[in-house]
Amino acid sequence: LCLGVSLYTVNGYIFTTAVPTVVADIGGLALVSWATTVYIVASLVSAASAAPLKANLGVRRGYVWAAAVFIAGSLICALAPSMLISMSTSLPVWPASGVTA
């Protein structure tokens, strides 16, 4: 449980810290507010709905599923050449980070 909350928190800090640098590198200033809003909403909704998911899959399988989606999406997002592609590839990552919380 502590590992999940730590991952969720660290992801939030990294996201808010890295966004200005990412925008400076690949552009997309108009999308920054959307990226932040969608990240927060997706994380909150998925954190609230994590209990039924973990009840159906089991806690261990739920964490493994969320971690696999988070890692795969993060790697794809890291290679994105534009902010729009980065946001679209990170959409599955944000709910996965909420499930681990």
Beta strands, then each sheet from edge to edge (+ up, - down):
end
